[in-house]
Amino acid sequence: MTGIVTKSTGSWYNVKVDGKVIKCRIAGKMKLDDRKLTNPIAVGDEVTIELENEVQGIIHKVSPRRNYIVRQSPRKRHQVHFLASNVDQVVLLVTIIDPNLKLGFIDRFLLMCEPYNIPATIIFNKADINGDKEKDILDYCIHMYERIGYQVLVTSAVTGQGLDEMRELLKDKITLISGQSGVGKSTLVNLIEPGLELLTGEISDFSGKGQHTTTFAQMFELSFGGSIIDTPGIKTLAFSHLEIEEVAHNWREFFTISSKCKFNDCTHRNEPMCVVKDAVEAGEISESRYQNYLNILEEIEDQNYWERHTDV
């Protein structure tokens, strides 16, 4: 029988089959299929299971995925970790303050979505606490990301701003919702779908960072149609599992014009006659986005250098 994985805790998976949830583990041989994965099964996967009893089963097969989102494992840099699969869209929640905005994090997250052209929406939450300075920053961000084709929403759990738009965005779609800890993800979702009662947390007074409230990925059905996949708050994103060319290929505004660069393998750094660099200098491409791109390339090259010159 087949079902959909709705929860992943690392060693056990909840699989929904005909409205019933079966707690499943993985058949031993599946763990060896791909050594580059820290978790061979993701929330959203369609799987074939064999029942052991009425409430437990074994997963024997994963159906082909139409898309998936992976991140580099925070503990094993040579491996990747599934966040979710078979999604219709991704929603990234961020804030200007409390916690402070990190444009580099936004750009890194969007890079995860590009390989499968998964639509991504950026939601700037906690609009009610933005002062004049923060509002200027918000306007800048909205313009920057909308100009390259990303949808942007502004929300507030306090005033209710943007909640109707967010509900309409989620309706009848499978959506991965993510963000750094403390941006108010669980609070917003609880307002949109009160019956879920997701755990919420406060910002730490000591560190200024959010406290983890979600500890594993889980899919929840929405009463107005569709499902969300809630994920643990992400602190950092690294990409040493990618090649330089893969980053350049998936930086969407670069890819759009890069065919006009002199060299087919242009990395948009020191090469002559690079249209991407020209566009940055002309103000047609965000300097912030370009710098974040360069930072990722530098990290990848530094990591590769370290690995070549270190005995493991």
Secondary structure, DSSP 8 states (H G I E B T S, - for coil): -EEEEEEE-SS-EEEEETTEEEEEEE-GGGGGS-TTBS-S--TT-EEEEEESSSSEEEEEEE---S-EEEEE-SS-TT-EEEEEES-SEEEEEEESTTTT--HHHHHHHHHHHGGGT--EEEEEE-GGG--HHHHHHHHHHHHHHHHTT-EEEE--TTT-TTHHHHHHHHTTSEEEEEE-TTS-HHHHHHHHSGGG------B-TTTSSB-----S-EEEE-TTS-EEEE---------TTS-HHHHHHTSHHHHHHGGGSSSTT--SSS-SS-HHHHHHHTTSS-HHHHHHHHHHHHHHHHHHHHHHTS--
